Every structure is written in structure tokens, then in C-alpha cells.
Amino acid sequence: MSSVTRIDTVRLGGQDGPETGVQGFGAMGISEFYGATDEAAARDTLDAALEAGVTLIDTADAYGSGANEEFLAPFLAAHRDEVVIATKFALERRADDPSYRGIRNDPAYIRSAVENSLRRLGVETIDLYYMHRRDPAVPLAESVGTMAELVREGKVRFLGLSEVTGPELREAHAVHPIAALQSEWSLFSRDVERSAVGAAADLGVTLVPYSPLGRGFLTGAFADAAKELRGDDFRARQPRFTGENAQRNAALLDPVRKIAAAHGATPAQIALAWVQQRASVHGLAVVPIPGTRKRSRLLENAAATRITLTGDELAELEPIAGLVAGDRYPDMSFTAVGREV
């Protein structure tokens, strides 16, 4: 029997949704964006996730241009009944142009994408299928309607959206119930609270925060991010990790470190505990998906679900997001905030 303490569970999208741990696992970094990966260590990390009750495994067809889904296939084959697999469509990449990034929400693309993901993952049904990004040129009723057809056909169990506004979430939910909304949410990034969080709470939609550690910045690991990140790390080109922005943002971590010391915890655990506590603050289920390629970090992250911050501590952390220098991405037009009225 494992000596690892398992985390609590929650149901995505209400009582009819799949049961998962209250913290999930973001698999993106295994295949791309954060430099080279030790595959053996990454597979050991997946095993650690299962031992800890971290059962929501999040991937996308765009991560490694399908390689991330393929990497997860053996793990899913061995543990299919124990995990909830979430993947996404919409970010189009082309083999003949590695720099190309397009957004596709049209029905033909959705149907092609789901078949490819099913094949790469080696599963008959995808538990949670997300629209990764929204193309405003395609009516939501058209794209979500196609996703709903996939549910009726048994190819998908539950539907999710990523980076949509509150009104967009309400519109989609009227076409077919949405179980989960995945958006960036952390001590550094709170624009999701403008309209999406309230809508999710009203509709019973679970929030699945990605980058809950601010792409690692909230761990306190980057005293001078611009100098410490290698060229194959996409953060080296992100505004918050660049130049004076990086220096200003590093200074914002002082209260996080202070609170961490009081709890005998790490800054990362305090940042994750803050995200987990959004559930009680906003009255909805919250399942963040921090990513890591190390067993030790996975167990550290999972332990954060046991930390409860006091009212005074939450108040001390409250101003941080408003002081962050730099946007989440160099181009914010493809995010929900780029469409907020």
C-alpha cells in the first residue's frame, strides 16, 4: 500500500460529472515548451500522481503536435479506469511550418481532431474534451453543437471550454452542458474573475486553472528570469519573464515567502493553496492542473491541498495580481480577456 496521502475528490460539472482529485496534472511540459525531458522521470511522475489521487490528466493535440497524447497512451492503457483524461482541439499546427499557429473551431476540423486524439491516446472515449481556443468567426452554437454530437456518438463523455468569457460560457452551456472551464488563474493572473468565474458558479461549471504557479514564477525559482531561462524555454519570450518586468515581479513574492515560512511550506504550495481556496471564496469547484516532470514536485504540489490560508493571509496576497508587470502572453488577442467588453 502506498504511504502517500491521497488528496480529496470532487466531481467536475456537478453530481453527474466525473470524479477526480481536487488537483489535476498538466502534462504539457513533458513534450514541449520547458526544455528537454527525462522520459523515465516523467513516467515516474505520472505514477506518483496516481498514488496521490491526482487523477485528472490534462493534455492537448497541440502539445508536441500530438506527441504528448502519444506519450500518455501507455499510462492510460495501464490505468484507464483510474484516471480522467482531458484533451483539447482548436490550436492548429502544421508539419511543414513549425512556427504556424492557427485556431480552428469548424465542425470538419473538430471531427478530424477528435479521431486523431482518440487514436493517439489509444482510448475509445475521451472523458473531457475541450475547445482549446475560441474562433469568434465560428458561431458557438455550431462548434459546441458538433462537440455535443460527439457526446451522443460516445466519442466524448463531457465537454469543456478554455479561455472563454462569461457570456460565451453561458451561450455554450445553453447548447450543451459544459462540465469544465479551463483558464489561467493564479496569484499573478486573475482576469478570469471579470466575468467567467461568476458565470461558472451560476452554471455549476468547474474551474480548471492552468498555470496556477504562474508558469513557475510563483515558485520563487526565478530571481532573474531573463538570464536563467534557455532559448528552448518559451518563457524566455513571455513578457512577465523579461527584463525589468521579471525583476519587478520577483519582488512581489515577498509576502508569499513570508506566509510559506509560517506554514512550514514552500512558496509554490502557498500559491496553489490560494488557487484551491478560490473554491470557497467563489462558491464553485476548482481543480488546478500544475505541471511538473519530477515526482518530488508532484507530491509537493499535492500536499498544498491540505493547506488552509487565514483571512489575514488571503488579504495580504490580494494585491499581488494588480501589481504584476507584463501580460500573460505577447499577444493577448486569442485569450478571453482579448474579447471582454
C-alpha positions, 0 to 999 in steps of 0.5 A: 500500500502506498504511504502517500496521502491521497488528496480529496475528490470532487466531481467536475460539472456537478453530481453527474460529472466525473470524479477526480482529485481536487488537483489535476496534472498538466502534462504539457511540459513533458513534450514541449515548451520547458526544455528537454525531458527525462522520459523515465522521470516523467513516467515516474511522475505520472505514477506518483500522481496516481498514488496521490489521487491526482487523477485528472490528466490534462493534455492537448493535440497541440502539445508536441503536435500530438506527441504528448497524447502519444506519450500518455497512451501507455499510462492510460492503457495501464490505468484507464479506469483510474484516471480522467483524461482531458484533451483539447482541439482548436490550436492548429499546427502544421508539419511543414511550418513549425512556427504556424499557429492557427485556431480552428473551431469548424465542425470538419476540423473538430471531427478530424481532431477528435479521431486523431486524439482518440487514436493517439491516446489509444482510448475509445472515449475521451472523458473531457474534451475541450475547445482549446481556443475560441474562433469568434468567426465560428458561431458557438452554437455550431462548434459546441453543437458538433462537440455535443454530437460527439457526446451522443456518438460516445466519442466524448463523455463531457465537454469543456471550454478554455479561455472563454468569457462569461457570456460565451460560457453561458451561450455554450452551456445553453447548447450543451452542458459544459462540465469544465472551464479551463483558464489561467488563474493564479496569484499573478493572473486573475482576469478570469474573475471579470466575468467567467468565474461568476458565470461558472458558479451560476452554471455549476461549471468547474474551474480548471486553472492552468498555470496556477504557479504562474508558469513557475514564477510563483515558485520563487525559482526565478530571481532573474528570469531573463538570464536563467531561462534557455532559448528552448524555454518559451518563457524566455519570450513571455513578457512577465519573464523579461527584463525589468518586468521579471525583476519587478515581479520577483519582488512581489513574492515577498509576502508569499515567502513570508506566509510559506515560512509560517506554514512550514511550506514552500512558496509554490504550495502557498500559491496553489493553496490560494488557487484551491481556496478560490473554491470557497471564496467563489462558491464553485469547484476548482481543480488546478492542473500544475505541471511538473516532470519530477515526482518530488514536485508532484507530491509537493504540489499535492500536499498544498491541498491540505493547506488552509490560508487565514483571512489575514493571509488571503488579504495580504496576497490580494494585491499581488495580481494588480501589481504584476508587470507584463501580460500573460502572453505577447499577444493577448488577442486569442485569450478571453480577456482579448474579447471582454467588453 
